């Protein structure tokens, strides 16, 4: 780079890293959401490049404030009007780099500048691709004219699973070595995970935005089964007539290429006397499969004085193929039972919390023919228990609280939801069930079929 460009580009490197916080970005965010911020940062950095380091922060702060007041972009270089009117701008204020322009149909409306019409911005990179190298590293390539005053920003988004799902990917995030002067750039990937990458060219004037994403790619190595669960612990809950007992087996989630979907819990006992030959021993095995959201299981009717083997297996899924971990286990016999402390206060924290907590989740969000959105909300209900369902719009201070629904079913379809609005749903037991105290639970979701996760109330 020319010597006079080094300060500007160096500051851009620092500033752009700060703005690419993907945890607050939805997977479906458009490149324009990033273009506005990058353009602003790059422009202000160029303006402040000649300042001393101690004055650079003040200069940048003043520049960003000034940018909100100065109309850098013009109405002659905007995108063509769409079928609907945008944000009203009677006060001549628009977000980001949008400009307030007079439209024959909409009046004064905020329009997005067409960045392709600004010749002082570097061209958008094209043909983004990856090539395999040894191990879990790929090299990212792209086509772009060689420019002395530009840097490149690389972002990735990913989805962990055997089949790529565009609508389930994470938000766009900067890769560890996200800034480069030219291709190729190395990137580390994980087994069982699909990736897409995109690249933007930035100079001191701004950027035209990110390229189209690369084709989805993943490691050529097949995903491996989960490792075995660890930190197995048996917490006794109580005795019954000094002949049987119950307790809770708990464990920690193991590492896995693919998400753990469920656990199989086994408890087995020997059906033989102390002197029975090994070839004559019979073992009675019981098994229960539970959802991976639970890392504990309550085992009832364990006979005191009988040796048990308690085991847990973690399972992930690759399509219809089940990937099972090795079995993790502990032995429960009369000796260690006598040394156990029968106290419910020593139960696993998750077990205690779930006694009063409902697991609530959104299983489906869909568009309806009326132009609104519907959502199916489910929870781990109990038989013969009534539930009160309430929900509200979180994006308005006077969001109406709906509490009309009382039912015994453990799922409900909410209708007439407003597209892109964020909702909170609370489920409360109306009456006590036979197996424990009244429970409550809640969840949040965005009324958008393409949105799978809520992070910081954004999607």
C-alpha positions in Angstrom: 0.0 0.0 0.0 1.1 3.6 -0.5 2.5 5.2 2.7 -0.3 7.8 2.8 -2.9 5.0 2.9 -1.4 2.9 5.8 -3.0 5.0 8.6 -6.4 5.0 7.0 -6.5 1.2 6.2 -5.1 0.4 9.7 -7.9 2.2 11.4 -10.4 0.6 9.1 -9.2 -2.8 10.2 -9.9 -2.0 13.8 -13.2 -0.3 13.2 -14.7 -2.9 10.9 -13.9 -5.7 13.4 -15.9 -3.9 16.0 -19.0 -3.5 13.8 -19.2 -7.1 12.6 -20.9 -8.5 15.8 -22.9 -11.4 14.2 -24.6 -12.4 17.5 -27.0 -9.5 16.9 -27.6 -10.3 13.3 -30.2 -12.6 11.8 -29.3 -15.3 9.4 -31.4 -13.7 6.7 -29.9 -10.2 7.1 -29.2 -8.5 3.8 -25.8 -7.2 2.8 -27.1 -3.7 2.9 -27.5 -3.9 6.7 -23.7 -4.1 6.9 -23.0 -1.7 4.0 -24.4 1.3 5.8 -22.2 0.8 8.9 -19.0 -0.1 6.9 -19.5 2.9 4.6 -19.9 5.3 7.5 -16.9 3.9 9.4 -14.7 3.9 6.4 -15.6 7.5 5.4 -15.0 8.8 8.9 -11.7 6.9 9.2 -10.4 8.4 6.0 -11.3 11.9 7.3 -9.5 11.3 10.6 -6.5 9.4 9.2 -4.1 12.3 9.6 -4.9 12.9 13.2 -2.7 11.9 16.0 -3.6 8.6 17.8 -4.8 10.5 20.9 -7.2 12.6 18.9 -8.5 9.9 16.6 -11.3 8.8 18.9 -12.6 12.4 19.3 -12.4 12.9 15.5 -14.3 9.7 14.8 -17.0 10.5 17.3 -17.5 14.0 15.8 -17.4 12.6 12.3 -20.1 10.0 13.0 -22.3 12.7 14.5 -21.8 14.9 11.6 -22.6 12.1 9.2 -26.1 11.9 10.6 -26.6 15.5 9.6 -24.8 15.8 6.3 -26.5 14.4 3.1 -23.5 12.7 1.4 -25.7 10.7 -1.0 -28.0 12.2 -3.6 -31.5 11.5 -4.9 -30.1 11.1 -8.4 -28.4 7.8 -7.4 -31.1 5.8 -5.5 -32.7 2.5 -6.2 -35.9 2.6 -8.2 -39.1 3.1 -6.1 -40.7 -0.2 -5.0 -44.4 -1.1 -5.0 -44.8 0.1 -1.4 -43.8 3.4 0.3 -40.9 3.4 2.7 -40.3 5.3 5.9 -41.8 8.8 6.0 -39.1 11.5 6.3 -40.9 14.8 6.7 -38.1 15.8 9.1 -35.5 15.0 6.5 -34.0 12.3 8.7 -33.3 8.7 7.6 -31.4 5.8 9.1 -27.9 5.0 8.0 -27.0 6.4 4.6 -30.6 6.4 3.3 -31.6 9.7 1.7 -34.9 11.7 2.0 -36.3 12.1 -1.5 -39.6 13.3 -3.0 -41.5 10.5 -4.7 -44.6 11.2 -6.8 -46.5 8.4 -5.2 -45.2 8.4 -1.6 -44.1 12.0 -1.0 -41.0 12.5 1.1 -39.7 9.0 1.7 -36.4 7.4 2.7 -34.6 5.7 -0.2 -31.5 3.5 -0.2 -28.7 4.8 -2.4 -27.6 2.6 -5.2 -24.0 2.1 -4.2 -23.1 0.6 -7.7 -23.5 4.2 -9.1 -20.7 5.6 -6.9 -17.4 5.2 -8.8 -15.2 6.0 -5.8 -16.3 2.8 -4.0 -14.3 -0.4 -4.9 -16.1 -3.1 -7.0 -17.9 -5.9 -5.2 -15.8 -9.1 -5.2 -17.2 -12.0 -7.3 -16.9 -15.8 -7.7 -16.3 -16.5 -4.1 -15.1 -20.1 -3.7 -13.1 -22.4 -1.4 -10.4 -25.0 -2.1 -9.6 -27.8 0.2 -6.3 -28.2 2.0 -4.9 -30.6 4.5 -6.8 -31.2 7.8 -9.7 -28.9 8.6 -8.5 -25.8 6.7 -9.9 -24.4 3.5 -8.6 -21.5 1.4 -11.1 -18.7 0.4 -10.7 -17.3 -3.1 -12.5 -14.5 -4.9 -12.1 -12.4 -8.1 -11.5 -8.6 -7.8 -9.3 -6.1 -9.6 -6.1 -5.4 -7.8 -6.4 -2.1 -6.0 -3.8 -0.4 -3.8 -6.3 1.4 -1.6 -8.7 -1.4 -0.7 -9.0 -4.1 2.0 -11.3 -7.2 2.0 -13.6 -8.3 4.8 -14.5 -12.0 5.0 -17.6 -13.3 6.8 -19.0 -16.7 7.3 -22.3 -18.3 8.5 -22.8 -21.9 9.3 -25.3 -24.7 10.1 -24.4 -27.8 12.0 -26.2 -30.8 10.5 -25.8 -33.4 7.7 -28.0 -31.5 5.2 -27.6 -27.8 4.6 -30.4 -25.6 5.7 -30.2 -22.0 4.6 -32.9 -20.8 7.0 -31.3 -22.4 10.0 -27.8 -20.9 9.6 -26.2 -18.6 12.2 -25.9 -14.9 11.5 -23.0 -13.6 9.4 -19.8 -13.3 11.5 -16.2 -12.3 10.8 -13.8 -15.2 10.5 -10.8 -15.1 12.8 -8.6 -13.8 10.0 -11.4 -11.7 8.5 -9.4 -8.8 7.0 -7.0 -9.2 4.0 -5.3 -7.3 1.3 -5.7 -10.0 -1.3 -6.9 -13.7 -1.7 -6.5 -16.5 -0.7 -7.4 -16.5 3.0 -7.3 -19.6 5.2 -10.3 -20.6 7.3 -10.7 -23.4 9.9 -13.8 -25.6 9.7 -15.4 -28.3 11.8 -16.7 -31.7 10.9 -20.5 -32.0 10.5 -20.9 -28.2 9.8 -21.9 -26.5 6.6 -20.5 -23.1 5.8 -21.1 -20.2 3.4 -18.6 -17.2 3.0 -18.9 -13.8 1.5 -16.4 -11.0 0.9 -16.7 -7.1 0.8 -14.1 -4.7 -0.6 -13.7 -1.5 1.5 -11.6 1.7 0.9 -11.5 5.0 2.6 -14.6 6.1 0.8 -16.9 3.2 1.5 -18.0 -0.1 0.1 -20.5 -1.5 -2.4 -21.4 -4.3 -0.1 -20.8 -8.0 0.3 -20.6 -10.4 -2.6 -23.1 -13.2 -3.1 -22.4 -16.1 -0.7 -20.3 -18.9 -1.9 -21.8 -22.3 -2.5 -22.4 -24.2 0.8 -19.4 -26.4 1.7 -18.3 -28.7 4.5 -15.4 -30.8 5.6 -15.0 -34.0 3.5 -14.7 -36.0 6.7 -17.8 -37.6 8.0 -19.2 -36.5 11.4 -18.2 -38.7 14.3 -20.5 -39.9 17.1 -20.7 -37.9 20.3 -18.2 -38.6 23.0 -19.6 -40.4 26.0 -21.5 -38.3 28.7 -19.4 -37.4 31.7 -19.7 -36.5 35.4 -22.3 -39.2 36.0 -23.8 -38.8 39.5 -26.6 -40.6 41.3 -28.6 -38.5 43.8 -30.9 -40.6 46.1 -34.3 -39.1 46.7 -35.9 -41.4 49.3 -36.7 -44.9 50.5 -39.9 -46.8 50.6 -40.4 -49.4 53.4 -36.6 -49.8 53.5 -36.9 -52.1 50.5 -36.9 -49.8 47.5 -35.7 -46.3 46.7 -35.7 -43.7 44.0 -33.1 -41.3 42.8 -31.9 -39.0 40.0 -29.1 -39.9 37.6 -27.5 -36.8 36.1 -24.6 -36.1 33.7 -23.0 -33.5 31.5 -23.5 -33.0 27.8 -20.5 -34.5 25.8 -18.7 -32.8 22.9 -20.1 -33.8 19.5 -19.7 -32.9 15.8 -23.5 -32.9 15.5 -25.9 -31.7 18.1 -26.9 -34.3 20.6 -30.6 -35.1 20.0 -31.4 -37.5 22.7 -30.1 -39.8 25.5 -30.8 -43.4 26.2 -30.7 -44.3 29.9 -30.1 -47.9 31.0 -30.4 -49.4 34.5 -29.7 -53.1 34.9 -29.5 -55.5 37.8 -28.0 -59.0 38.4 -30.5 -61.8 38.9 -28.1 -64.3 40.6 -26.7 -65.2 43.9 -23.3 -64.3 45.2 -21.8 -67.8 44.2 -23.7 -68.1 40.9 -21.2 -69.0 38.0 -20.7 -66.1 35.5 -22.2 -68.2 32.7 -25.4 -68.6 34.7 -25.9 -64.9 35.6 -29.0 -63.2 34.1 -29.2 -59.5 33.8 -32.5 -57.6 33.7 -32.1 -54.3 31.7 -34.5 -51.4 31.5 -34.2 -48.6 29.1 -35.7 -45.1 28.6 -35.0 -42.6 25.8 -35.3 -38.9 26.7 -34.9 -35.5 24.9 -31.4 -34.0 24.9 -32.7 -30.9 26.7 -32.7 -33.0 29.8 -29.4 -34.2 31.3 -31.0 -36.1 34.2 -33.4 -39.0 34.7 -35.5 -40.1 37.7 -35.3 -43.8 38.3 -37.9 -45.4 40.6 -38.3 -48.7 42.4 -34.6 -49.5 42.8 -34.3 -52.5 45.1 -32.0 -51.8 48.1 -29.3 -54.5 48.5 -29.2 -55.2 44.7 -26.3 -54.2 42.5 -27.3 -51.9 39.6 -25.3 -50.7 36.6 -26.6 -47.2 35.5 -25.6 -46.2 32.0 -26.2 -43.3 29.6 -25.7 -43.1 25.8 -25.7 -39.8 23.8 -27.1 -39.9 20.3 -26.9 -37.5 17.4 -28.6 -37.9 14.0 -27.1 -37.7 10.5 -30.3 -37.8 8.3 -31.9 -41.1 9.4 -28.6 -42.6 10.6 -28.1 -42.7 14.4 -24.7 -41.9 15.8 -24.3 -43.3 19.3 -21.6 -42.5 21.9 -19.9 -45.1 24.0 -21.8 -46.0 27.2 -20.9 -44.1 30.3 -21.8 -45.8 33.5 -21.6 -46.0 37.3 -22.2 -49.0 39.7 -24.8 -48.7 42.5 -24.5 -51.4 45.2 -25.4 -51.8 48.9 -22.1 -50.3 50.1 -22.3 -47.0 48.3 -26.1 -46.8 48.9 -25.5 -46.9 52.6 -23.1 -44.0 52.2 -25.5 -41.8 50.3 -27.2 -38.8 51.8 -31.0 -39.1 51.3 -31.8 -35.4 50.9 -33.9 -33.8 48.2 -31.8 -30.6 48.7 -28.9 -32.5 47.1 -30.8 -33.2 43.9 -29.3 -31.8 40.6 -30.2 -28.1 40.1 -31.9 -28.8 36.8 -34.1 -31.5 38.4 -35.2 -29.0 41.1 -35.8 -26.2 38.7 -37.9 -28.4 36.3 -40.2 -29.3 39.1 -41.6 -25.8 38.8 -40.6 -25.0 35.3 -42.3 -25.9 32.0 -40.2 -26.3 28.9 -41.9 -24.2 26.2 -40.8 -24.0 22.6 -42.1 -22.9 19.2 -42.3 -25.9 16.8 -43.7 -24.1 13.7 -44.1 -20.6 12.3 -46.0 -20.2 9.0 -47.6 -17.6 6.8 -51.4 -17.6 6.6 -53.7 -16.8 3.6 -54.9 -13.6 5.4 -51.4 -12.0 5.2 -50.7 -12.6 8.9 -48.5 -15.2 10.6 -49.4 -18.2 12.8 -47.2 -20.1 15.3 -47.5 -23.4 17.0 -46.3 -23.3 20.6 -45.7 -26.6 22.6 -44.7 -27.5 26.1 -44.1 -30.6 28.3 -47.6 -30.8 29.8 -49.0 -33.4 32.2 -52.3 -35.3 31.9 -55.5 -33.8 33.3 -53.9 -30.4 34.0 -55.3 -27.1 32.7 -52.9 -24.5 31.3 -53.3 -20.7 30.9 -51.7 -19.4 27.7 -50.8 -15.7 27.5 -48.8 -13.8 24.9 -47.9 -10.3 24.0 -46.0 -8.2 21.4 -42.7 -7.1 22.9 -41.9 -4.4 20.4 -44.6 -1.9 21.5 -44.8 -0.5 25.1 -48.6 -1.1 25.1 -48.4 -4.6 23.7 -51.8 -6.3 24.4 -51.6 -9.2 26.9 -53.8 -12.1 25.7 -54.9 -14.5 28.4 -58.1 -15.9 27.0 -56.9 -19.4 26.4 -57.4 -22.1 29.0 -56.9 -25.7 27.8 -55.6 -29.2 28.7 -53.7 -29.8 25.5 -49.9 -29.3 25.6 -49.7 -27.2 22.4 -51.6 -24.3 20.8 -51.6 -22.4 17.5 -51.4 -18.6 17.8 -52.9 -16.8 14.8 -53.2 -13.3 13.4 -49.6 -12.4 14.4 -47.9 -9.5 12.7 -45.0 -10.4 10.4 -41.5 -9.7 11.9 -42.9 -8.8 15.3 -41.3 -10.4 18.4 -43.7 -12.1 20.8 -43.4 -13.5 24.3 -45.5 -16.5 25.3 -46.1 -17.7 28.9 -47.7 -21.0 29.9 -48.9 -21.5 33.5 -50.6 -24.5 35.1 -54.0 -23.5 36.4 -54.4 -26.4 38.7 -52.0 -28.7 40.6 -51.3 -32.0 38.8 -51.1 -35.3 40.7 -47.3 -35.5 40.3 -45.9 -32.2 41.5 -46.4 -28.5 42.1 -47.8 -25.9 39.7 -45.3 -25.1 36.9 -44.7 -22.1 34.5 -42.6 -21.5 31.5 -42.1 -19.0 28.7 -40.4 -18.5 25.4 -39.8 -15.7 22.7 -40.0 -15.9 18.9 -40.2 -13.7 15.8 -43.3 -14.0 13.6 -41.2 -14.9 10.6 -41.2 -18.4 9.0 -37.5 -17.9 8.0 -36.4 -17.0 11.5 -35.3 -20.0 13.7 -33.6 -18.3 16.6 -34.1 -15.1 18.7 -30.9 -13.3 19.8 -31.2 -10.0 21.6 -34.8 -9.9 20.4 -33.7 -9.8 16.8 -33.9 -12.3 14.0 
